Amino acid sequence: MNEKDQYPIGRYKENLELHQQMQQQWIATIASLPFRIKEEAQSLTQLQLDTPYRENGWTVRQVIHHLADSNINCFARIKFALTEENPSIKPFAEKPWADLFDAKLTDIEPSLKILEGIHERWVALLENLEEKDWQKSFFHPELQKNQTIAQAMDKYSWHCEHHLAHIVNTKEKMGWN
């Protein structure tokens, strides 16, 4: 398996020092992702959408549906962290979700709409956080640790760019314009 195909922007590396300037970068990534995904996907045929981004990897279609699923979950986790004292979140089984009918076979348009709506609300929420809010946390049972909103946003910002790169790289590798 080619590491560059699986992690086109590199593996996620946890930032130990998170600062206010990074918050603006995360918000910019969240704000722009729906439009960037739509721009990359709008010209793709059904056959192209069903092309895996790497050997034994998800198809472009599954990546787009996964982003909607994942970002719904992250948005909810942040809202839980803001409204409850260090809640334990429910992880979701990414691979089985990506293998469900809706992710493998349905049109990408509903997920593009989900991304647009969730991201618009997500940006509004993040732009209005007070500095202390970024340190509110949730407990992630799979990781067995607390994660602050700032840490979650650092990871999800990377996650958005990671999957966008899967689509961009697939188009380049296949010679699609």
N, C-alpha and C positions, 0 to 999 in steps of 0.2 A: 504494500500500500504506500502510495506517495504522500509523504507528510505535507508537502506544499498543496496538494489537492484537498486534503482534509482540513488543513489549517492555513488558508491562503494569506492571512495577515499575521500568522504566528499563533501559538497557543496563548490563552489568556494568562497574563501575569498579574497577580494581585498587587495593586499599588499600596504601599505601606503609608505613604503620605498623601492624603487626599485634601485638596485645598479648594478655595472658592472659585478660582479660575477654571478648575476642572468642571465645576457644576455647570458653567455656561457652555462648555464643550459637550457635556452630556445632553443638555437641553437642546442644543443645536442638532445633535445626532438624532434625538428622538423626534424633533420637529421635521427634519428633512427626510427621514427614512421612507415614509409612505410614498412620497413623490419620486424618490430615487428608485424604489422597487418598481413602481408603476412604469416609470420611464424605461427601465431595463426589460420589463416583461411585456409591455404592450405590443411589441411587434412579433412576439414569439408565436409560432403555430402550436397546435395541440401536440403534435409529435415532438417538437422542441421542448415544450413544457414537460413532457414525459421522458426526457433525457436525464439520466443521472449525472450529477456534477462530478462524480468520481466512481471508480469501479466499486460495486456493492454499496454505493451511497444513495441518498435520497434523490428523487427527481427534482427538477426545478420547481415543479408544481408542489411537491411535498415541502420543499424549503419555504415557499411562500405561505402555505397553510400553517407550517410550523411556527413561522414568525408571528402569525396572528394568535395562535394558541399560546405561545410562550409569552408574548407581550401582554395578553389579557391577564395571564397569571401574575406577571411582575407588577402590573398596574394594581391588581388586587392586593398583592403582598404589601405594597407601599401604603395603600389605604388602610390595611389592617394595622401596620406599624404606626401609622399616624393616629389611629383611633383606639388602640388597645395597648396595654403594657406588655411589650415583648411577646407578641402572640406566636404560637407555633403554627407555621404555615403548612399547607398540604402540598407536597411535591406532586408533579404529574409525570407519568411515564412517557417521556418524549417519543421513544421509538414505537411503542404500541399505538400511541395517538397518531403518529405519522403513517401507520399502516392501516388505519381505519378508512372506510370507503370515502368519507368526505375529504380526506387529505390526499388520497391516491387518485381519485377519479373525478372530482367535481371541478367546476370552473373556478378560476382564481379570483374572479371579480368579487365574490362575497368577502374573501379574506383581504383583498385590497381595500374594500370599504371599511372592514373592521379596523385595519391598521390606520386608516385615515382618521376614523372617529376616536379610537382609543388614544392615538398619539396626540390628537388635538387636545383631548382632556388631560392627558398625561403632562403635556407641556404647560397647560394652565395651572395644574396642580404644582408642578416643580417650580415654576416661576414665582409662585406665591409662598413657598416655604420660607420659614424663618431659619436662621443659621442653626438653631438648636434642633429643629426638625430633622435636619440631615443626619443627626446622630441617633435618632429613634431607630429601634431595631425590631427584628423578628427572629425567631429561632427556626433554623432550617434543619429538619430532622435527618435528611440524607447526609448533610455535611457535618451534622452534630455540632453546630456552632451558631452563635448569634451573628447576624449580618445587619449592619446599619443601612439606612436608605442610601447614604453616600457609597458604601461598598457595593450595594446592589446596582446602583446606577452606573458605577464604573464598569461592572461586569456586563450589564445589559447594553451599555453603549458599545462595548467590544462585540457583544453577541450580535447586535444589529449589523455592524460593519463586517463581521465574520461571514454572515449568511448573504449579505449583499455581494461580497467578494465571490462567493460560490457561484452566484448567477452571472456576474460579470466575467469571471474566469471561464465558465462553461461557454459563454457566447464567444469569447476570444478563441478558446481551444477549438471550437467547432466551426469557426469562421462565419458566425452569424452576425449580421449588421443590425 
